[in-house]
Each structure stands twice: as C-alpha cells, then as structure tokens.
Amino acid sequence: MTQRTRTLRNAALLGVSTALLAATAPVTASAATGGPPGTEPLAWTACEGATVDPRQRCATLQVPMDYSDPGGPRIDIAVSRIPAEDPHARRGSLLLIAGGPGGSSLNDPSGKGRKLPRDVRDTHDLIGFAPRGLAPSTPVDCELEHADLATSRLRPWPAPDGSVDANMVTARRVADACARNGGELIRHLSTANEARDIDRLRAALGERKISAWGVSYGTYVGAVYAQLFPHRTDRIVLDSLDDPDPARVNRAWLAGHEQGVEDTFPHFAAWASRPGNPDRLAHRAADVRPLFLRLAARLDREPIPWPGANPEELTGNVLRQTMLDSLAAPSRYPTLAKLMRAARQGTVPPAPQAPPEAVLQNVTAVGAGTLCNDVAWPKSAAEYQEDVTESRAEYPLTAGMPRNAMLCAAWPYPPREAPVRITGRGPSNVLLVQNERDVNTPLSGALKMREALGRRAVMVTVDSTGHDAYLANGNACGDHVVSHFLATGQRPDADTYCD
C-alpha cells in the first residue's frame, strides 16, 4: 500500500464507529403513514416510452406549489413504480433520486434500477420521479437564447485573459429571462421543497418509512430529506457525495471541480499515453497535461470553426468543458482524446449530438431555479474576479471556472428560507459510497458530507475513477457493501476502504 493510499484510507476511516445492524423489522404500509391531510393514494396507469419495462406503472402526485400556502395552487409530480419481485419478502419502497439539479429518475426503475441485485428487487418496490418543474411534471422554462444553452456558457468559464465581465453580463441576461418567463413556479424550486415533495410521495405510497438511493446532487436531496424527516427514513444510500456546506451549497459543488480535475486528470493521462491505445496522445503520461494546456491556450487565440455545435467553434473553453465532461467516466476518455487529436491538426470531429432544445430549456430552468433559490450568491464582480485570478494560478486546468459567477450572481429573488444544515441528528441508517477519483464530486467534498452526518453514517471509499460509484464506475467490493446494506440493513461497523 502506498503512503498516498494509506492516507486516503485513513481519511475515509475518520468518523465514529456505528452499529453493525440497522433495524431489520419489515416496514409495512398502514393507515398511519404520517401523510398530511388530503394525501390520496396514487392511481397507477401505463407509462409512455418504448424503452419502459412493461411492469413499470406511472402516476401523478399533486403537491402544493408553495408549502407555506398548502391550500394554494398545486403542481403535478410524475412518479413511476416497478413492484417488488417477491411480494412475500417485500420490505417497502426504494426511491431512486437522480442528480442534477434537472435530472429525472422517472424511467430509472426500468433502467438503472434493474441493475440492482435480485435480493434488493425482491424486497423493494423501485420508485422514480421527475422533480418539480421537470417535464412531465408541471414544467418551467426560461426561454433562453440558443447560445445561452451551451454548456460552456452555462458553466462560467472566464475569458481567455481571465476576465469575468462577460460572465456577469451572461448572468444578468439569463437570470432576467428566467424571471420574465419562468412564472411563479420557478420561485418555488428548491432542494428543501423537493424533499417535501418526496415526503408527500412517501405518504401517497402508503409507506411509514422510505429507503432511497441518491446519486450526485441526489445525495444532497437525500441528506436534506433525512434532515427534515429523519424518522421517515429506512435505508439511505448516498452515492458520489456533494459538499453540504450550508453557507455555499452549489458554490461549494462548483468549486470542487478544481480538486476533482486534479484528482482525475492523471488517470486520463496514463490512459492517453498507453502503448496500443488508438487514441494515444503522448508517449509519457507526464506530457499529456502540458499538451492539453498548450492546446487550450492556442484555441483561446485561434478557435476552429465547428459547424453544428453550440457554439459553432472550438474554443479553449469548449475544450476545457469537454475535458470536464469526459473525466466523469473512463468510458468517455476517447471523446476528449479524439477532440485533442483533431484540434492539433486544425480540424474537428463531427459536432456532438445535443438533446432537443425544449428538453435543454426545461432542464436548464430547473437547474437555475433550484441552485439560485437554495442559497444567495455574491453580487460583486470584483469578488468573483479575485477568486478567479487566484484559482487560475493554483489550478490551470480549470482556468478559474469553479470560482466564477453563475447566473445566480444576478438572480432577482432572495432565498425564501435558509439552506438546510446537515447534522448527525437522527437514526444511524445512512451508507455513503464515494470513488477516490471523481471529477464532479471529489473525495475532499465527500468527506465534508461524512463529517456533517456524523454518527448517522458509515462511508465506503472506493479505489476507482469516475462519477457515480455504485453499479457504475466503482468496484465489486463497494458494490457488494451497498447491495448488502439495501438487502439486509447491515453496514460495516466503521468506515471502509475498498481496494
């Protein structure tokens, strides 16, 4: 074991030892499910979509748009279910919480939920949902300009010289469009309200308690739910963990990309210099980083036209955004390598396919409303400029983006409530799983979630690379620990490192 591995393992082992067993008595539905007055059972019907498992059924849950006015306007939440495969062994419902904000788990019972081992599927109904604002739930839309839907613009990459002036202009334009076109609903998008929607869903399912598997941003949703409704939780898995810092919330997640790239890029560099790799970029791993930095700087000065892409040119920031996207999983490494190989020759590959614009508009609006309503962002361009200048010097691969101004810097609405502070108060029934090298939710931020949850949680740190650990980019050891917990309620008695 190397000193670095030993250090990381010891970091993962920080925290209080917890009981080996969570409560294992079956949770059965009863009339006393803790639902608010007026919560009706769900009416299940056939789901739409050619790829949906025929066993999956769909329903619509109505919830208050504004929980401070429960008798006011209501909105629809689209939900789905595949029943437990062994009715005699059924324990309850396992809610699948997608990342984002702006991600949907509506078809996950038919998709990723089916990767769960049989003993989990035997004991749990698999439940998906489209969060408030996201179609086919009651949707929101900011009606942004096409150019403002580009990921390299929504992510606040500074100008080549490090200036944030254009980012502040974009923030004002996009925030104004959301305020103008988002309607009343966009003011009520928040993680706390999504957690309240989940509790309405729990009650409508007839469950006294609910289990959950949250991924990425879904870990923050799951943690907030467990904080607001601790005694409504059964077995909670949080996979690829957000930093829950209540003073920053999404600002902390964005800032985490600095370290996430530094943790992950060496793994990409080793792959990109491997003999026999058809997408090989260099003979030595040590040469890949300077190659990337030189190429990004050249594209800052001399962009290459890229018809059909958004934007329609390959700039240094588009290359940097492609790096960020590609480091999320080793299976995506060829996308970045092929783009770099083409750009070195002054060409571009075919333009990447994008989702339909209506989908991008909806997803962007949900993300904007949730991120900006959760916590207030600084308004001062000078504050962002100082942070970006410092970041560019310390982390050249990310060029200052993680500390820059998103549209929330110009959001016209103050948060309606303070961010939820995650604490260790509540039952000890949370299992955390985190890859050691994760560009989007780095281990450094995950350890802050571990610290916040205290005695409630046990953490499994996985020696693997990529975002989403369980049944995706982790390893067999980590997968076994999580599956065993979901099926039996048994966790390790202390934080664990999976080689």
C-alpha positions in Angstrom: 0.0 0.0 0.0 1.5 3.4 -1.0 1.6 6.3 1.5 -1.0 8.2 -0.5 -3.4 5.2 -0.5 -2.8 4.8 3.2 -3.5 8.5 3.8 -6.7 8.4 1.8 -7.8 5.2 3.5 -7.2 6.8 6.9 -9.2 9.9 5.9 -12.1 7.6 4.9 -11.8 5.9 8.3 -12.3 9.2 10.1 -15.6 9.3 11.9 -17.4 7.5 14.6 -18.0 3.7 14.6 -21.6 2.8 14.1 -23.7 -0.2 14.9 -23.4 -3.2 12.6 -27.1 -3.6 12.0 -29.8 -1.2 11.1 -33.3 -2.1 12.2 -34.3 -5.1 10.2 -38.0 -5.5 11.1 -40.2 -5.2 8.0 -41.8 -1.9 7.4 -45.4 -2.4 6.3 -47.8 0.2 5.0 -50.6 1.3 7.4 -53.2 3.9 7.6 -50.9 5.9 9.9 -48.3 6.8 7.3 -47.7 10.3 8.6 -49.1 11.8 5.4 -50.6 15.3 5.5 -54.4 15.7 5.3 -55.6 15.2 1.7 -52.8 12.9 0.6 -54.5 10.5 -1.8 -53.3 7.1 -2.9 -51.7 7.0 -6.3 -53.7 5.9 -9.4 -51.3 3.7 -11.4 -51.6 3.6 -15.2 -49.4 2.6 -18.2 -46.3 4.6 -18.8 -45.3 6.2 -22.1 -42.0 5.3 -23.8 -40.7 2.5 -25.9 -37.9 1.5 -23.5 -40.1 1.3 -20.4 -40.3 -2.1 -18.7 -43.9 -3.3 -19.1 -44.0 -3.8 -15.3 -43.4 -0.1 -14.7 -46.5 1.9 -14.0 -46.9 5.6 -13.7 -49.0 8.0 -11.7 -49.3 11.7 -10.9 -48.9 13.2 -7.4 -50.3 16.6 -6.6 -48.3 18.8 -4.2 -48.5 22.4 -3.1 -46.5 24.7 -5.2 -45.8 26.8 -2.1 -45.6 24.8 1.1 -46.1 28.0 3.2 -49.5 28.1 1.5 -50.7 24.5 1.5 -54.2 25.4 0.4 -52.9 27.4 -2.6 -52.1 26.3 -6.2 -50.9 22.7 -6.7 -48.5 21.2 -9.2 -48.1 17.7 -10.6 -45.2 15.4 -9.8 -44.8 12.5 -12.3 -43.9 9.2 -10.5 -43.2 5.6 -11.5 -43.0 2.2 -9.9 -42.0 -1.4 -10.5 -43.3 -3.6 -7.7 -41.0 -5.8 -5.6 -40.4 -9.1 -7.4 -41.2 -11.2 -4.3 -44.4 -10.0 -2.6 -43.7 -12.2 0.4 -40.3 -10.7 1.0 -41.3 -7.1 0.3 -40.0 -4.6 2.8 -41.0 -1.3 1.3 -40.1 1.2 -1.4 -36.7 2.3 -2.6 -36.7 5.8 -4.1 -34.2 6.5 -6.9 -33.1 10.1 -6.7 -31.3 11.4 -9.8 -28.5 14.0 -10.0 -28.8 17.5 -11.4 -30.5 19.6 -10.4 -32.5 18.9 -13.5 -32.1 15.1 -13.6 -35.1 12.7 -13.6 -35.3 9.2 -12.3 -38.8 8.6 -13.8 -37.6 5.8 -16.0 -34.8 4.5 -13.7 -37.0 1.7 -12.3 -36.8 0.3 -15.9 -33.2 1.3 -16.4 -30.5 1.6 -13.8 -32.8 0.3 -11.1 -32.8 -3.0 -12.9 -29.1 -3.3 -12.3 -29.8 -3.8 -8.6 -29.3 -7.3 -7.4 -32.2 -9.7 -7.2 -32.4 -9.6 -3.3 -32.9 -5.8 -3.4 -35.5 -6.1 -6.2 -37.3 -8.8 -4.3 -37.6 -6.7 -1.2 -38.3 -3.2 -2.6 -40.6 -1.5 -5.0 -38.5 0.7 -7.2 -39.8 4.2 -7.3 -38.8 7.0 -9.8 -40.0 10.6 -10.2 -39.5 13.8 -12.2 -38.7 16.6 -9.7 -40.9 19.7 -9.5 -40.5 21.8 -12.7 -39.2 19.0 -14.8 -41.5 17.6 -17.5 -43.7 15.5 -17.5 -44.2 17.0 -14.0 -45.5 20.6 -14.2 -42.7 22.2 -16.2 -40.8 25.5 -16.1 -39.0 27.2 -19.0 -36.7 30.3 -19.1 -36.9 30.6 -22.9 -33.2 31.3 -23.2 -31.4 32.3 -26.3 -29.9 29.3 -28.1 -26.3 30.4 -27.5 -27.0 30.6 -23.7 -27.9 26.9 -23.7 -24.3 25.9 -24.5 -22.7 24.1 -21.6 -19.5 26.0 -22.0 -21.6 29.2 -21.3 -23.8 27.9 -18.6 -20.6 26.8 -16.8 -18.9 30.1 -16.1 -15.6 29.8 -18.0 -13.8 33.2 -17.8 -12.5 34.9 -20.9 -9.0 33.8 -22.1 -7.4 36.7 -20.2 -9.3 35.7 -17.0 -11.8 38.5 -17.1 -15.3 37.8 -15.6 -17.0 40.8 -17.2 -18.7 38.7 -19.9 -19.8 36.1 -17.3 -21.6 38.9 -15.3 -23.4 40.0 -18.5 -24.5 36.5 -19.2 -25.6 36.0 -15.7 -27.9 39.1 -15.9 -29.3 38.1 -19.3 -30.1 34.5 -18.3 -31.5 35.5 -14.8 -33.7 38.1 -16.4 -35.0 35.6 -18.9 -35.9 33.2 -16.1 -37.6 35.9 -14.0 -39.5 37.0 -17.1 -40.6 33.6 -18.4 -40.3 31.1 -15.5 -43.6 32.0 -13.9 -44.4 31.7 -10.2 -43.2 28.1 -10.1 -39.6 28.9 -10.7 -39.6 30.8 -7.4 -40.6 27.6 -5.6 -37.9 25.3 -7.0 -35.5 24.3 -4.2 -33.9 21.3 -2.6 -36.0 21.7 0.5 -39.2 21.7 -1.5 -38.1 18.6 -3.4 -37.6 16.9 0.0 -41.1 17.9 1.0 -42.4 16.5 -2.3 -40.6 13.3 -1.5 -42.4 13.1 1.8 -45.8 13.6 0.1 -44.8 10.8 -2.3 -43.9 8.5 0.7 -47.3 9.1 2.2 -49.1 8.6 -1.1 -47.3 5.2 -1.5 -48.6 4.2 1.9 -45.2 3.8 3.5 -44.4 4.7 7.1 -40.7 4.9 6.1 -38.9 5.0 2.8 -35.5 3.9 1.6 -33.5 5.9 -1.0 -30.6 5.7 -3.4 -29.4 9.2 -4.3 -26.7 10.0 -6.7 -24.6 13.2 -7.1 -27.0 16.1 -6.5 -29.4 13.4 -5.4 -27.1 12.9 -2.3 -27.8 16.4 -1.2 -31.5 15.8 -1.8 -31.3 12.6 0.2 -29.4 14.3 3.0 -31.9 17.2 3.2 -34.8 14.7 3.3 -33.1 12.7 6.1 -32.5 16.0 8.0 -36.1 17.3 7.6 -37.8 13.9 8.0 -35.3 11.7 9.9 -37.8 9.2 11.3 -39.4 8.7 7.9 -36.1 7.1 6.6 -35.4 3.4 6.3 -32.2 2.6 4.4 -30.4 5.6 2.8 -27.6 5.2 0.3 -25.9 8.4 -0.8 -23.6 7.8 -3.8 -21.0 10.4 -5.1 -21.3 13.0 -2.4 -21.9 16.7 -2.6 -20.3 19.0 -0.1 -23.2 20.1 2.1 -21.7 23.4 3.2 -24.8 25.4 4.1 -23.1 28.8 3.5 -22.3 28.0 -0.1 -24.3 24.9 -1.3 -23.8 24.9 -5.1 -20.9 27.3 -4.9 -19.1 24.6 -3.0 -20.0 22.0 -5.6 -18.7 24.2 -8.4 -15.5 25.0 -6.6 -15.0 21.3 -6.0 -14.2 20.8 -9.7 -10.8 22.3 -9.1 -9.7 19.3 -7.0 -11.8 16.9 -8.9 -9.9 17.5 -12.1 -6.6 17.4 -10.3 -7.5 14.0 -8.8 -8.7 12.5 -12.1 -6.5 14.0 -14.8 -3.5 11.8 -14.0 -5.7 8.7 -14.6 -6.7 10.1 -18.0 -3.0 11.0 -18.8 -1.9 7.4 -18.0 -4.6 6.1 -20.3 -3.8 8.6 -23.1 -0.1 7.6 -23.1 -0.7 3.8 -23.0 1.0 1.9 -25.9 -1.5 0.4 -28.2 -4.2 2.9 -27.4 -5.6 4.1 -30.8 -6.3 7.5 -29.2 -2.9 7.8 -27.7 -1.8 11.5 -27.2 1.8 11.2 -25.9 4.5 8.7 -25.1 4.6 9.6 -21.5 1.8 10.4 -19.1 3.7 13.5 -17.8 3.5 15.0 -21.3 -0.4 15.0 -21.5 -1.0 17.8 -19.1 1.3 20.4 -20.8 -0.1 19.2 -24.1 -3.6 20.0 -23.0 -2.7 23.4 -21.6 -0.9 24.4 -24.8 -3.7 23.3 -27.0 -6.3 25.1 -24.9 -4.2 28.3 -25.0 -3.9 28.0 -28.8 -7.6 27.6 -29.2 -8.2 30.7 -27.0 -6.2 32.6 -29.6 -7.3 30.8 -32.7 -10.7 29.0 -32.5 -11.5 26.4 -35.1 -15.0 26.6 -36.8 -17.3 23.8 -35.8 -20.5 23.8 -37.8 -23.5 22.3 -36.0 -22.0 22.6 -32.5 -23.1 25.1 -29.9 -21.1 27.4 -30.0 -20.1 26.8 -33.7 -16.4 27.0 -33.0 -13.9 25.0 -30.9 -12.5 27.4 -28.4 -10.2 26.8 -25.4 -13.2 26.9 -23.1 -15.1 24.3 -25.2 -12.1 22.1 -25.0 -11.9 22.6 -21.2 -15.7 21.8 -20.9 -15.2 18.7 -22.9 -12.4 17.7 -20.5 -14.7 18.2 -17.6 -17.5 16.1 -19.2 -15.1 13.4 -20.3 -13.3 12.9 -17.0 -16.7 11.8 -15.5 -16.1 8.2 -16.6 -13.1 6.4 -18.2 -15.5 5.2 -20.9 -15.7 8.9 -22.0 -11.9 9.4 -22.3 -11.9 8.8 -26.0 -14.2 11.8 -26.6 -11.6 14.1 -25.2 -8.6 12.4 -26.8 -10.2 12.4 -30.3 -11.1 16.1 -29.9 -7.5 16.9 -28.9 -6.0 14.8 -31.8 -8.3 16.6 -34.3 -7.6 20.1 -32.9 -3.8 19.5 -33.1 -4.3 19.0 -36.8 -6.6 22.1 -37.1 -9.7 20.0 -37.6 -12.8 19.0 -35.6 -14.7 15.7 -35.3 -18.5 15.7 -36.1 -20.5 18.0 -33.9 -21.7 16.3 -30.8 -25.4 15.4 -30.7 -27.4 17.5 -28.3 -30.8 16.8 -26.7 -33.9 18.5 -28.2 -33.8 22.2 -27.4 -37.1 22.0 -25.5 -35.5 19.5 -23.2 -32.4 21.6 -22.7 -34.6 24.7 -21.9 -36.6 22.7 -19.3 -33.5 21.1 -17.6 -31.7 24.5 -17.6 -34.6 26.2 -16.0 -35.0 23.6 -13.2 -31.3 23.8 -12.5 -31.2 27.6 -12.4 -34.2 27.9 -10.1 -33.0 25.2 -7.7 -29.4 26.4 -7.5 -30.3 30.1 -7.1 -33.2 29.6 -4.7 -31.2 27.4 -2.4 -28.7 30.0 -1.3 -27.8 33.6 -2.1 -24.7 34.2 -4.2 -22.4 37.2 -4.0 -23.3 40.1 -6.4 -19.9 41.7 -6.7 -17.9 41.2 -9.9 -14.8 42.2 -8.0 -15.2 39.4 -5.6 -15.5 36.8 -8.4 -12.6 38.4 -10.2 -10.3 38.0 -7.2 -11.4 34.4 -6.7 -11.0 33.5 -10.4 -7.5 35.1 -10.6 -6.4 33.0 -7.6 -8.0 29.8 -9.0 -6.3 30.2 -12.4 -2.9 30.4 -10.7 -3.4 27.4 -8.5 -5.5 25.2 -10.9 -4.6 26.0 -14.5 -6.6 23.0 -15.9 -9.9 24.5 -14.8 -8.9 28.1 -15.7 -10.8 29.8 -12.9 -14.3 28.5 -13.8 -15.0 26.7 -10.5 -14.9 30.1 -8.6 -16.7 32.2 -11.2 -20.1 33.7 -11.3 -23.1 31.6 -12.5 -26.4 33.2 -13.3 -27.2 33.1 -9.5 -25.0 36.2 -9.2 -27.8 38.1 -10.8 -30.8 36.1 -9.5 -33.5 38.7 -8.6 -35.2 36.6 -5.9 -33.7 36.2 -2.4 -34.0 32.7 -0.9 -37.3 32.0 0.8 -35.6 30.0 3.6 -32.1 29.4 4.9 -30.3 26.3 3.5 -30.8 23.1 5.4 -27.9 22.4 7.7 -27.0 18.7 7.6 -26.2 17.2 11.0 -25.8 13.9 12.8 -29.2 14.1 14.5 -31.4 11.2 13.5 -31.3 7.4 13.1 -28.0 5.8 12.2 -29.2 4.4 8.8 -27.1 6.1 6.1 -24.4 4.5 3.9 -22.1 6.8 1.9 -20.2 5.5 -1.1 -17.6 7.6 -2.9 -15.0 7.0 -5.6 -11.5 8.1 -4.7 -11.1 9.9 -8.1 -14.3 11.8 -9.1 -14.2 14.9 -11.2 -17.7 16.1 -10.2 -17.9 15.2 -6.5 -14.4 14.9 -5.3 -13.4 12.9 -2.2 -12.5 16.2 -0.4 -16.1 17.3 -0.6 -17.4 13.9 0.2 -15.5 13.8 3.5 -17.3 17.0 4.4 -20.7 15.2 4.0 -19.3 12.4 6.0 -18.3 14.8 8.8 -21.7 16.5 8.7 -23.7 13.3 9.1 -21.5 12.1 12.0 -22.9 9.0 13.8 -25.8 8.7 11.3 -23.5 7.4 8.5 -20.8 4.9 7.5 -18.7 5.7 4.5 -17.2 3.4 1.9 -14.3 4.9 -0.1 -13.7 3.1 -3.4 -10.4 2.9 -5.1 -11.9 3.7 -8.5 -12.2 6.5 -11.1 -15.3 8.2 -12.3 -18.6 9.9 -11.2 -21.3 7.6 -9.8 -19.8 4.7 -7.8 -22.5 2.1 -7.1 -23.2 -0.2 -10.0 -21.4 2.2 -12.4 -17.8 3.4 -12.1 -16.9 1.8 -8.7 -15.7 -1.7 -8.0 -17.0 -5.1 -6.9 -16.1 -4.5 -3.2 -18.0 -1.2 -3.0 -21.0 -2.6 -4.9 -21.2 -5.6 -2.6 -21.2 -3.4 0.6 -24.0 -1.2 -0.8 -26.1 -4.1 -2.1 -25.8 -6.0 1.2 -27.0 -2.9 3.1 -30.0 -2.4 0.9 -31.0 -6.0 1.0 -30.3 -6.7 4.7 -29.8 -3.4 6.6 -26.3 -4.5 7.6 -23.5 -2.0 7.2 -19.8 -2.2 8.1 -19.2 -1.3 11.7 -16.8 1.5 10.7 -15.8 3.5 7.6 -14.3 1.2 5.0 -11.8 1.4 2.1 -12.4 -0.8 -0.9 -9.2 -1.5 -2.8 
